Every structure is written in structure tokens, then in C-alpha cells.
């Protein structure tokens, strides 16, 4: 599993729970499904992927930026 941190700058999607792990390598243009507080599914598209490192857990992580 690949560790990811998904984020978006669209205010209405800030409370959505996004996945923290993915089974395969994500790519720009793919869609990520999150769960809103109303238990509905939200899908946003990957527009940027940054390879990063989690200094607390000491593991590599992909930072994924999402937009509509």
C-alpha cells in the first residue's frame, strides 16, 4: 500500500475524509473518492503529486492535490 495525504483548497470539501493509503500508484487525472460528513461519496481529480517524507513516522508519502 502507498501512503498518501490528499488535500484540496476548495473550502466546501475541507471536511471530507480522504484515503490515507492507495493500492496502486496514483496518477494525474485519476479520481479519488472521499467520504463526506453526510456519508455521501465525493470524487475529485488529482492535479498534482509531490513525493515527500513523513518526518514523524519516518516513511515516504505522496502529497496529492485534488480539484474538481
C-alpha positions, -999 to 999 in steps of 0.1 A, spaced: 0 0 0 12 35 -8 8 62 19 -8 94 6 -21 127 21 -49 142 0 -58 179 2 -78 205 -17 -81 242 -14 -118 241 -22 -134 251 11 -166 231 8 -145 199 6 -123 205 37 -144 183 59 -142 153 35 -123 122 47 -98 113 20 -80 79 19 -46 77 36 -34 46 16 -38 36 -20 -34 1 -35 -16 14 -67 4 43 -79 -19 73 -84 -16 95 -115 -26 130 -125 -61 128 -140 -72 99 -118 -101 104 -94 -100 100 -57 -132 92 -37 -137 106 -3 -165 104 23 -183 135 35 -199 140 68 -233 132 52 -220 98 43 -221 106 6 -192 100 -18 -172 129 -33 -149 124 -62 -122 149 -71 -94 147 -97 -57 145 -90 -40 176 -104 -6 174 -86 15 147 -69 45 156 -47 69 129 -34 75 138 3 86 123 36 67 120 69 93 130 94 72 118 124 65 83 111 98 83 90 82 69 59 78 82 23 44 97 14 27 112 -17 11 146 -13 -19 146 -36 -36 178 -46 -73 174 -57 -96 197 -77 -129 192 -95 
